[in-house]
Amino acid sequence: MRTLSLALAILAAASLPVRADDRAAALVAGGLVVGKTDRIALAAEELYLSEQAVRIDYRFRNQTDADIETTITFPMPDITGDSEMLVSIPDPAHDNFLKLQAAVDGEPVEAQVEQRAFLMRSATPPVEITAELKALGIPLVPTTAATEAALRRLGERQRRDLIAAGILERQEHKDGTIADAPLWTLKSKFWRRQVFPAGREIAIRQSYVPSLGGLASLSYGAPTLDPAQKAHYAIRYCTDPTFERVAQALYRRASADGSRAFQAYERSLSHVITSGGDWAGPIGVFKLVVDKGDPATLVSFCGAEVKKTGPTTFEMIARDYVPKRDIDILLLKTKSGG
């Protein structure tokens, strides 16, 4: 597949990048999963990706003369309690932390949620601790204020028992305060039973708010970017010399602005499309729309025969499509103002 990098933006006035911060990690989500079958085909899939929303429109066709009822799942990304990692979570206080919604033939549908907590250890199989956490009244999402409050309500002996079991880790912060950090990983999925009517198509829409990665300043385009980092960007986002030159110019103009009235920073967005494929044959027609949001934003991603369709939108259409890689999008953004 030929790849195309898109370096299509007009640079604004000079600016100074904000001070470098820790890179925020994204929770990478994907599309729905149908149980393995050679009786249901994916006639078409349209995938819209932006910072604000991800929408996936599917048209499934039952190729038989009998109704088929099966389970479809919407896997959610894992959430870890690692306190050293900054993670973007759109709605961390709720089970539906990516604000997932679904509709069938235009009608909203409800899905069941399954959430389980595990201790993930490199040398041993995962250990499920869902029941233990629920018995103590501790929410399963390890990153929420409600979980932190529930841990504070525990007695010291209970907390020490959880530390001994590897469920919590006692940490001392620079200001001298002590906190017990969750070490478990939450695994979630939404699922529902779905009937695929005999001999016809149904339309299923899935939408969610994406988790974004990024930096508070520019790394790509900086003179300090080492060859290994540069190669990583090229492999993951298909950055090319044209995109690099524009990014370098943005970095230089940003660095020249001592007033800090202009900011330049990175965002990244990813979506898993290789985890499906359990239906009959390839995707009949696959359409990808990437919306960078702001005409001044630089965007780079890997795709074949990508066309610019509007001030902020780019489109790729493929027939009989079999995804070979997931979608990763790099956005170099700017912001003016004091």
Number of C-alpha atoms within 10 A of each C-alpha: 8 7 14 18 20 22 21 18 17 12 16 15 13 23 24 21 26 18 11 12 10 12 17 18 18 20 21 17 22 23 24 21 17 17 14 13 13 13 13 23 21 23 22 20 21 17 22 19 22 19 17 14 15 20 21 20 20 23 21 22 22 23 19 15 10 11 14 15 11 15 12 17 20 23 19 23 18 15 21 21 19 16 14 7 12 14 21 16 18 18 14 18 15 13 15 17 20 21 15 17 17 20 15 16 12 11 10 13 13 11 17 11 16 12 14 16 27 19 21 15 11 7 6 8 10 14 12 16 16 18 13 13 15 12 8 13 14 20 22 26 27 23 21 16 13 17 19 17 12 14 22 13 14 14 9 11 9 13 19 17 12 17 17 11 11 14 22 20 19 13 13 11 9 7 6 8 8 11 15 18 20 25 20 27 23 22 18 22 17 18 18 15 12 14 14 20 18 15 13 14 19 17 17 20 23 20 19 20 21 28 26 21 20 24 20 18 25 26 22 22 19 17 10 9 12 10 9 9 13 16 13 12 17 18 13 17 24 21 25 17 11 13 21 17 13 18 21 18 16 27 24 18 19 25 19 13 16 12 10 17 17 22 23 25 21 20 21 21 23 22 20 15 18 14 14 16 19 16 19 17 17 18 22 17 16 21 17 19 20 22 21 24 15 13 17 18 22 24 26 25 25 24 20 14 13 19 15 14 13 10 14 18 18 18 19 18 16 14 13 14 16 16 16 9 13 14 20 17 20 25 20 26 21 23 15 13 7 8
